[in-house]
Structure formats: structure tokens, C-alpha cells
Amino acid sequence: MREQLQLRIEELKKEFEVGQARLQETERQQVILRETLLRISGAIQVLEELLRESDDKTQDGARPE
């Protein structure tokens, strides 16, 4: 009985280690994705501002570029 318990403990420890590694990888991917989304959001903001500026110039009588 004791030997079976020891084996089960070892199995669970290995599963726990695998789970921890997967969690760390998932967290790393989350950070990368969050940074990517932040960059995309910034690019959208800049492009929207450029578009507004272009619209403003057009309305003021300037030729669009």
C-alpha cells in the first residue's frame, strides 16, 4: 500500500510540474498578446488622427494628399 501511495505521489508531482510549465507558457503568451494589442491600438489611434487631420484640411479648402 505504501509503495502505491508513493507512486501516486510521484505521478501527481510530475503532472503538477507539467501544469505549472503550461501555466507559465500561457502567461508568457498573454503578455505577448497584450503588448501586440497595445501596439495595434496605438497604430489605430495614430491613423485615425491622421485621417481626421486630412479631413480637416480638406474642409478648409486645402487639396487632399
QUICOR-V323528 format. One line per field, one symbol per residue. ss: DSSP state (H for helix, E for strand, L for the rest). phi: phi as a letter, one per 40 degrees, with the letter a starting at -180 (. if undefined). Layout:
ss=???
phi=???
This chain:
ss=LHHHHHHHHHHHHHHHHHHHHHHHHHHHHHHHHHHHHHHHHHHHHHHHHHHHHHHHHHHLLLLLL
phi=.cccccccccccccccccccccccccccccccccccccccccccccccccccccccccccgcccc
